Amino acid sequence: MNVLVTGGAGYIGSHTAKALVSSHYRPIVIDDLSTGHAHNVKWGPLVRASLSDIAVVRRVLKEHKIEAVVHFAGSALVADSVARPLSYFQNNVGGTLSLLEAMLDAGVKDIVFSSTCATYGLPLSVPITEDQPRNPINPYGDSKLVIERMLEWMGLARQLRWVALRYFNAAGADLDGELGEEHQHETHLIPLAIGAALKQRERLQIFGTDYPTPDGTAIRDYIHVTDLASAHICALQYLHRGGESRAIQACRHRLPRFPLKNTTNEKLCAPTAKLSSTCPILFEVTSAHLSLRLADESAHANTIHSAVRRHLPDDELADLASALARFIRIEH
Ligand SMILES: NC(=O)c1ccc[n+]([C@@H]2O[C@H](COP(=O)([O-])OP(=O)(O)OC[C@H]3O[C@@H](n4cnc5c(N)ncnc54)[C@H](O)[C@@H]3O)[C@@H](O)[C@H]2O)c1
């Protein structure tokens, strides 16, 4: 079966394209390469175009006899969305509008959508369940919520069948070493921590000290990118079996509980060894929450001055290093 993978040159999309082939699907990628890389598209054709170009999307759906869509394409930086809200609505909502219109014309009914936990905003309780209210607190989350609502309405009006996977933090890299996380402007914690451990950056900044956790810093849920890729395929299969349209949470693990059984891959050995040898990470902990930093760069500058600096104790470092090993980034 031919599956259109929008944003398939990006981080999660490229891992999913690979997983699709292993599950006997044929991925066709459409990507404007705004943040993705052509070299990540190895398992099927790449059409370099924006989703906003509806003529191209229509042509691709028809020419490749597409039967289902996995939709990753979009802008996904929370900070950037606070600074440039309109461009997030334009790219995420506008791009999806164009995609859905083209799908409707071509009679393609099944879509798995890459949504986000940012649709919830501040949760009422933790762990968050799918039935919690959706009150996003930034334009990125809001743009994804609008898309979820578009899917809901299109399901009612035009029998569109959809699954929205709400992820938390994707992390890790392809276990065969063929793909990795390659964001030019990196904001994700794991690659930043690895960068600090490898001395590629001076320190790892942690934002917020008043969370209800033992040390006041945030606890986050992570999901390995290959698990996420499998989740998309399960969602496709669920739709093909006649499953009802719905949103599903894609967050199962917290970092320290991640199984480490996959760290032995050869291509990962060198950086892993480097990471596990003593390389203290310099932490910079600031009381400012990330959202405050995003909203007001000058407030951020002040709080950085009063930031607490600390080295991680050796025993914690060993744990962190082995946990991070599974998340190591492949250098191209
Ligand atoms: N990375 C995470 O932790 C995370 C968490 C929750 C949700 N998500 C969602 O998952 C999706 C993929 O995230 P990612 O981390 O792989 O990001 P990414 O930036 O690596 O991938 C996005 C891809 O979409 C492409 N793209 C963007 N706008 C496009 C357009 N208009 N037309 C065609 N292609 C376009 C980019 O070039 C890129 O290849 C995003 O929609 C994001 O909102 C990611």
The ligand as an SDF file (V2000), in Angstrom:
LIG
                    3D

 44 48  0  0  0  0  0  0  0  0999 V2000
    9.9520   16.1730   18.1470 N   0  0  0  0  0  0  0  0  0  0  0  0
    9.0600   16.0790   19.1290 C   0  0  0  0  0  0  0  0  0  0  0  0
    9.4280   15.8590   20.2900 O   0  0  0  0  0  0  0  0  0  0  0  0
    7.5880   16.2350   18.8330 C   0  0  0  0  0  0  0  0  0  0  0  0
    6.6850   16.1330   19.8970 C   0  0  0  0  0  0  0  0  0  0  0  0
    5.3220   16.2480   19.6160 C   0  0  0  0  0  0  0  0  0  0  0  0
    4.8920   16.4400   18.3190 C   0  0  0  0  0  0  0  0  0  0  0  0
    5.7920   16.5600   17.3020 N   0  0  0  0  0  0  0  0  0  0  0  0
    5.2840   16.7630   15.9410 C   0  0  0  0  0  0  0  0  0  0  0  0
    5.8800   15.8190   15.0830 O   0  0  0  0  0  0  0  0  0  0  0  0
    6.0610   16.3600   13.7820 C   0  0  0  0  0  0  0  0  0  0  0  0
    7.4730   16.1000   13.3300 C   0  0  0  0  0  0  0  0  0  0  0  0
    8.3740   16.6660   14.2790 O   0  0  0  0  0  0  0  0  0  0  0  0
    9.9490   16.5630   14.0700 P   0  0  0  0  0  0  0  0  0  0  0  0
   10.5810   16.7100   15.4070 O   0  0  0  0  0  0  0  0  0  0  0  0
   10.2590   15.3890   13.2170 O   0  0  0  0  0  0  0  0  0  0  0  0
   10.1880   17.9100   13.2790 O   0  0  0  0  0  0  0  0  0  0  0  0
   11.0590   18.1760   11.9680 P   0  0  0  0  0  0  0  0  0  0  0  0
   11.1940   19.6510   11.8720 O   0  0  0  0  0  0  0  0  0  0  0  0
   12.3040   17.3750   11.9910 O   0  0  0  0  0  0  0  0  0  0  0  0
   10.1040   17.6240   10.8060 O   0  0  0  0  0  0  0  0  0  0  0  0
    9.1180   18.3950   10.1860 C   0  0  0  0  0  0  0  0  0  0  0  0
    9.2730   18.2140    8.6800 C   0  0  0  0  0  0  0  0  0  0  0  0
    8.2150   18.8840    8.0040 O   0  0  0  0  0  0  0  0  0  0  0  0
    8.7460   19.6200    6.9000 C   0  0  0  0  0  0  0  0  0  0  0  0
    7.8010   20.7190    6.6500 N   0  0  0  0  0  0  0  0  0  0  0  0
    7.4870   21.7580    7.4600 C   0  0  0  0  0  0  0  0  0  0  0  0
    6.5290   22.5120    6.9100 N   0  0  0  0  0  0  0  0  0  0  0  0
    6.2170   21.9390    5.7090 C   0  0  0  0  0  0  0  0  0  0  0  0
    5.2910   22.2240    4.6700 C   0  0  0  0  0  0  0  0  0  0  0  0
    4.4700   23.2760    4.7400 N   0  0  0  0  0  0  0  0  0  0  0  0
    5.2430   21.4170    3.5960 N   0  0  0  0  0  0  0  0  0  0  0  0
    6.0710   20.3320    3.4980 C   0  0  0  0  0  0  0  0  0  0  0  0
    6.9580   20.0000    4.4530 N   0  0  0  0  0  0  0  0  0  0  0  0
    7.0260   20.7940    5.5410 C   0  0  0  0  0  0  0  0  0  0  0  0
   10.1270   20.0450    7.3640 C   0  0  0  0  0  0  0  0  0  0  0  0
   11.0030   20.3490    6.3000 O   0  0  0  0  0  0  0  0  0  0  0  0
   10.5790   18.8100    8.1520 C   0  0  0  0  0  0  0  0  0  0  0  0
   11.2200   17.8740    7.3200 O   0  0  0  0  0  0  0  0  0  0  0  0
    5.7060   17.8430   13.8770 C   0  0  0  0  0  0  0  0  0  0  0  0
    4.4490   18.0420   13.2940 O   0  0  0  0  0  0  0  0  0  0  0  0
    5.6670   18.1110   15.3730 C   0  0  0  0  0  0  0  0  0  0  0  0
    4.6990   19.0820   15.6850 O   0  0  0  0  0  0  0  0  0  0  0  0
    7.1260   16.4580   17.5350 C   0  0  0  0  0  0  0  0  0  0  0  0
  1  2  1  0
  2  3  2  0
  2  4  1  0
  4  5  1  0
  4 44  2  0
  5  6  2  0
  6  7  1  0
  7  8  2  0
  8  9  1  0
  8 44  1  0
  9 10  1  0
  9 42  1  0
 10 11  1  0
 11 12  1  0
 11 40  1  0
 12 13  1  0
 13 14  1  0
 14 15  2  0
 14 16  1  0
 14 17  1  0
 17 18  1  0
 18 19  2  0
 18 20  1  0
 18 21  1  0
 21 22  1  0
 22 23  1  0
 23 24  1  0
 23 38  1  0
 24 25  1  0
 25 26  1  0
 25 36  1  0
 26 27  1  0
 26 35  1  0
 27 28  2  0
 28 29  1  0
 29 30  1  0
 29 35  2  0
 30 31  1  0
 30 32  2  0
 32 33  1  0
 33 34  2  0
 34 35  1  0
 36 37  1  0
 36 38  1  0
 38 39  1  0
 40 41  1  0
 40 42  1  0
 42 43  1  0
M  CHG  2   8   1  16  -1
M  END
$$$$
